[in-house]
Amino acid sequence: MNAVAIVIGFVFLVFINQRLSIKMLFKKSTPVYSIYGPAVGFFHRKESWIKMMFLIIMMMIIGVLFKLSFDYIWILFLMCLVTLPLLLYYQAQANHHAHEFNQVTTFLQHFLAHFKIHQQAYHALKEVSHVVDESNSQIIQTAIETLERDATVHPLHFMTQWCPHFIVINIMSWIQHVESHGFEHNHEILDMLENDIDDWIEDSTLYIKNMHSIKNKILILCGLSLLISLFNQHMLGSFMDLASNRVYQFATFVFLSVVLFTGIKAFELLNCSWILKSELLWKE
């Protein structure tokens, strides 16, 4: 059974490493990702080790409470050792997705507001380039320079790469229509587009809150399963020696491994974009 436990631990390591390189934990400060500019999230070695030690200590305490042998505890130790980087990665990804969504919607809201005033996309772009972060501001600046060289380019052409969402293409279509046929009779349409952005923000926020709620419920169920198992373990201990029972030892190890895996999958729910694939109209 120890050999099977080692195989389970090895499969677990492969599962973690497929999603995030374990080597990242041992670097001083490594960007988790870099999309359209500097990464929002970072692993910091000191903070990572502190959190990792807390997770390991908790798992060791659970192992002792369940009267696991040292052979199984050290396998759980290794599994916890590589779990924390993945959890930090999921949290950093969640921050990144929230940040990018905020950048897109903030830009569109300010762009439409300034377009109503200037009635020209070029001037509106120049006004809103400062409302986003440095990396996205550079994208807008590049679009402005492209417009200065070629006036036939759509002023929001860069949005096809930045955010391929159906609301974005609606805005692009109406901006082109207004610049071609004039602002008259189009004021109400632009108001409707602004309302669409507000609804988009509200719906996406609700979706992410639901994901967090599901994650929290899964973690609570994991905690309850541990409590129930400890209660059952106490009853079993009244008529058998759990420390020497090989079937109990292996079954408990598998159970704790499943709980740990379930917790990882719960945090994986955070690794989702605020911009749903079903709402995209074109791909890169």
N, C-alpha and C positions, 0 to 999 in steps of 0.2 A: 504493500500500500504506500510505503514511503516513495517508491519509484514513481507511482502514479501521481503522488503529490508533487514531486519534482517536475514531472511533465506538465502538470497543471500550472505550476509556477512559471515554467519556461514559456508556455503558450501565453500566459498573462503578460510576460515581458515583451513578447513579440507583438501582442495586441497594442500595448502602450507605445512601443517604438514605431509602429506603423503610423500612428497619429502625431507623434512628436519625438524628435531625436532626444534620447536620454542624455546625450552629451551636453545639451543646453544647460542642464542644472549646474555643471561644473565650471561654467564660464562666469566671469565677473558680472557682466551686464550685457545680455544678448537680446536684440530685438526679437519679439515673437513673430512678427511679420512686417512687411513693408509694402503697403499698397497706396499708390498715389502720394508718396512722400514718406516722412519718418513714421515709424510705428508708434501707435498710441500706448501699447503695453510693453513692459520689459520684465525680464526675470532679473532680480537682484539677488546675488548669491547669499548674502547674509540673511535677508528676509526669507528666502526660499528654505534655507537650512533650518531656521527657527520653526517655520510652519511644518516642515517635514518631520522634525523631531517630535513636535506635538502630536502629529498624526501617528507616528510610529509608537510613541508612548501609549497613546489611547488603544492602539491595536494590541500592544503587548499586554496591557491591563486586561483587555477583553480575553486574550488568549489564556492568561492566568486564571481569570474567573471561570472560564470553561474547562480548566484543568488540562489544557493541551500539553503535549510533550514538547521538549525543546526542538525536536526534529521538525515539527510542524510550525512552531513559533518562528523559527528563523526563516522559513519559506515565506510566511506572512510578512516578516520583517522586510524581506527583499521586495515583495509585492508593494508594500506601502512606500518603500524607498523611491520607487519609480512612478508612483501614482500622483504625487503632489505636482510635479512639473506639468502634467497633463491638465490637472484641475486649474492651475494658474493660467495655463494657455487658454482654456475655455473662458475663464473670466476676462482675460485680456482681449479675446476675440469678441466677447459680448460688449466690452467697452468700445472696441473699434467699430462694430456695426452700428452702435448707438451714435457714435461720433459722426460717421459718414452720413447716416440718415439725417442727422441734425444739420450737417453742412449743406446737403442737397435742398432740404425744405427751407432752410433759412435763406439760401441764395435765391430760390424761386420766389419766395414771398417778397423779398426786397427788390428783386428784378421787376416783378409786375407792378409794385408800388411806384418805382422810379419810371417805368415805361409809361404809366398813366400820366406822369408829369411831363416827361420829355418827348413822349410819343416817337422815340427813336431807340431801337435796341442798342445801337452802338454807344450812345450816351448813358443808357441805363446800365450797360455792362461796366463802363468806367466808374459809375457811382457805387456799384455793389462789390467791386473787387476786394474791398477791405473788410467785408462782413464775414469772410471765410478764413480758414487758417492759411498758413504760408504756402503749403503745397497746392491746395486747391486754388488759391489766389494766382499762382503761377499758371495754372491751366486757363483761367479766365484771361490773364494778361496775354497768353499766347493766342487765344481766340481774338482778342482785340487787335493784335498785331497782324493776324491773318486777315481780318476784315479791312484793315488799312491797306493791305496789299491787293486784296481781291474783294471788291464790294458785292460780288455775286454769291459769295459763301453765306450760308445761313448763319445768323449771329449766334445761334445756340447749337451749332453743329457738334461742338465738343460734348454736349449732353448725351449723345448716342453712345459714347464710351463711358462717361461718368455715371449715368443712371438711365438705363434703357427701360423706362416705365411708361405706361400708357398715358398717364397724366402729363408727363414731360412732352410726349409727341403731340398731345392736344395743344399744349402751350406753344410749341414750336410752330404748329400749323396756323394758329390764330395770330401769332406775332407776324408771321410772313404775310398773312391775309391783311392785317391792319396796315402794315408798311406798304403794301401794294395798292390798297383801295381806300386808305384813309381811316382816321380814328372814329369818324361819325358812325353812330349806330352800333359801335362795337364795345362801348363802355360796359354794358350789362354783361356781355360775354366774358370780359376780363374779370368782372366781379364773380361770375360763376366759377371761373378758373381758380380764383383765390379761395373760394369756398371748397372747391375740390381738394386743394392742398390742405386746408384745415381738416377736412374729413379724412384725408389720407393719414395725417399725423395722429388723429384720434384713433382710427382703426388699427394702425400699426402699434401704437402704444398699448392698446387693449390686448392685441395679440401677444406682445412680449410679456405683458403682465400675466397672461394666462400661462405662458411657458414657465415663468418663475413660480407661479402657483403650483403647477404640476410637479416641478422639480422639488419644491418644498414638501409636497404631499408624499412623494416617493421617499425622500429622506426620513420623514416622520414614520412612514411604514417600515423602513429599514430599522429605525430605532426601536419601534414596537416589537418587531420580529426578534430582535436581540433580547429584549426584556422577557418576552414569552419563552424564548429558548432557555434563558437562564433559570426561569421558574421550573421548566421541565427538567433541566439538568439537575436542579436541586432535588427533585423527586427521584430521578434515576440514581443519584448518588446515595440515596438512603438504602438501596439494596444491591449495589454493585460498585466495584472499584473502577471509577471512570478513568483514572490515570493510567491504568494498565489494560483497559479494554480497547483493542485495536479497531474494532468496528466503530465504536463511539468516537475515537480519536479521528479517524479518517472522515466520518460523516460530519463531524463538527468543523474540521478543516475545510471541507467542500462547502458547507453552509456559510462560513465566514468569507470564503473566497467569492461566493455568489453575492453576498451582501456588499462586499467591496466593489465588485463589478457593477452591481445595480446602482451604487452611489455614483460611480464614474459615468454611467449612461444617463443618470439624472442631470449631472452637470453638463453633459454633452448637449442637452436641450438649450443651453445658453449660447451655443455656437451656431446661431441661426441669424440670417440677415433680416433686417427690418423691411427690406424690399423683397417681396415674395417672388419666386420664379414664375408663378402663375400669372403675375401681373406684368411681366416683361413682354415687349412686343418684338424685340429683335435681339439677336445674340452677337457676341463679338466674333 
